[in-house]
Amino acid sequence: MAFVATCIEATARLLNVSYKDVYQRMKKVGIIEHYIIPHYEVLHSESRENIAEGMVECLNNWEEEK
């Protein structure tokens, strides 16, 4: 779960919003359960900057689909 927290915090910093807002958005579309956790092995080898950029893109795409 520490990695999930890192993803949320890095994304919040990039978007300049609170981590609570990012967590709620991610939870609403299921990114934590269906993307971050299942793809941990690949994601954890990336830099925080790349992770945050990817999370923002993923979050925006998933929100558009819902």
C-alpha positions in Angstrom: 0.0 0.0 0.0 3.0 2.3 0.4 3.4 2.3 -3.4 -0.3 3.2 -3.9 0.2 6.2 -1.5 3.3 7.3 -3.5 1.2 7.2 -6.7 -1.6 9.2 -5.1 0.8 11.8 -3.6 2.9 12.2 -6.7 -0.3 12.7 -8.8 -1.7 15.2 -6.3 1.6 17.2 -6.4 1.6 17.3 -10.2 -2.1 18.4 -10.3 -1.5 20.8 -7.4 -4.5 19.4 -5.5 -4.9 17.5 -2.3 -4.1 13.9 -2.1 -7.6 13.3 -0.7 -9.1 14.6 -3.9 -6.9 12.4 -6.0 -7.6 9.4 -3.9 -11.4 9.9 -4.3 -11.1 10.3 -8.0 -9.0 7.2 -8.3 -11.3 5.2 -6.1 -14.3 6.3 -8.0 -13.0 4.9 -11.3 -11.2 1.9 -9.9 -7.6 2.8 -10.8 -6.2 1.6 -7.5 -7.7 -1.9 -7.7 -7.6 -2.4 -11.5 -4.5 -0.6 -12.6 -2.0 0.4 -9.8 -2.0 -2.8 -7.8 -2.1 -5.3 -10.7 0.7 -3.4 -12.6 2.9 -2.8 -9.5 5.8 -4.7 -11.0 6.0 -2.5 -14.0 5.0 0.8 -12.4 7.4 0.7 -9.4 10.4 0.7 -11.7 9.4 4.1 -13.1 10.4 7.5 -11.7 7.9 9.4 -9.6 7.6 12.0 -12.3 6.7 9.3 -14.9 4.3 7.6 -12.6 2.5 10.9 -11.9 2.3 11.8 -15.5 1.0 8.4 -16.4 -1.5 8.5 -13.5 -2.9 11.8 -14.6 -3.3 10.6 -18.2 -4.9 7.3 -17.0 -7.2 9.1 -14.5 -8.4 11.5 -17.2 -9.1 8.7 -19.7 -10.9 6.6 -17.1 -13.0 9.5 -16.0 -14.0 10.2 -19.6 -15.1 6.6 -20.0 -17.3 6.6 -16.9 
